[in-house]
Amino acid sequence: MKILNKIVLSLAILGILLPSIIFTQTSYTDEDIKQLIRHAPKFSDYPEAGALILLKQVVVNIHKDGSSTVDEHFLVKILRDRGKTEFGDLKRNYNARTDSMVILIAQSRKRIGKSIPVETQAINDITPPELANASMYADFRQKVISYPAIAPNITIELKDRIFHKPENKESGKYFWGITSFQTTEPLLIKEYVIIVPKGIKFAYKTTQETLEPIITERGDKKVYLWRIEKAPQIIPENNMPPEIAPRLYYSSCPSWEELRKWLWEQFNQKIKVTDTIKAKANELTSGLK
């Protein structure tokens, strides 16, 4: 097995295309990460980039009770000072009412040598600045991770996990999401994984017809993996279209009509028509057909 792993790793380093089955893993070991860092391209290979995203992997695990777990593994090599500004403080949003978020790994890594972990006091939960004066969004929180020793040729790593538990059975009936496969920085590997119990159907669509998932089975679940490599950076231009990156859209809701009914049930539970509201409605509509 060790010999096979060395062969696979050597082929990957040489850039040889491997069968899709090699890429059905949904986690990267520490040794995998070390190899990505050691063999990462140089800043001269990306003259317009401030940083190089070596890995962006998101694994969405849907459970039968409507709860879910979302795991992220994020690896970014800083190329220039602009990258320090962009990635020195990583921000991740979550809803404190239904979600709990934990940081599994947060560290700055050198190409060779010891890693420098993010200190506990450098990980903070705040209210997103744009929502500071919006009390109705008080449950929306932002975790800010401030990395040490940020400099060109330093790679930052983040592994986080969000546990989502719906407020009630009805609110956990469906799931959906959107993800992009291109950013304003070059992206070496992007993987998006959805794991669902067998029997739970969901629809998906990408804006690139060639971006199809690798589908495998794992016990009583099905695993859908979308993967893209070496996506070039998007360089913003004046008046450019708002959405040019390839995207994946997915939803377990079978139709727009079904979604309308579901949303109405969510809001209908919180609508209380008082006598004052009835009187005002009658006043405003008096004499109207």
PyMOL commands that set and color helices and strands:
alter all, ss='L'
color gray80, all
select helices_A, chain A and resi 2-13+20-23+30-38+43-45+81-87+120-122+129-131+135-137+256-268+275-284
alter helices_A, ss='H'
color red, helices_A
select strands_A, chain A and resi 51-62+68-78+89-95+99-109+116-117+123-126+140-146+155-164+176-180+187-197+203-206+214-218+221-231+247-251
alter strands_A, ss='S'
color yellow, strands_A
deselect
rebuild
show_as cartoon
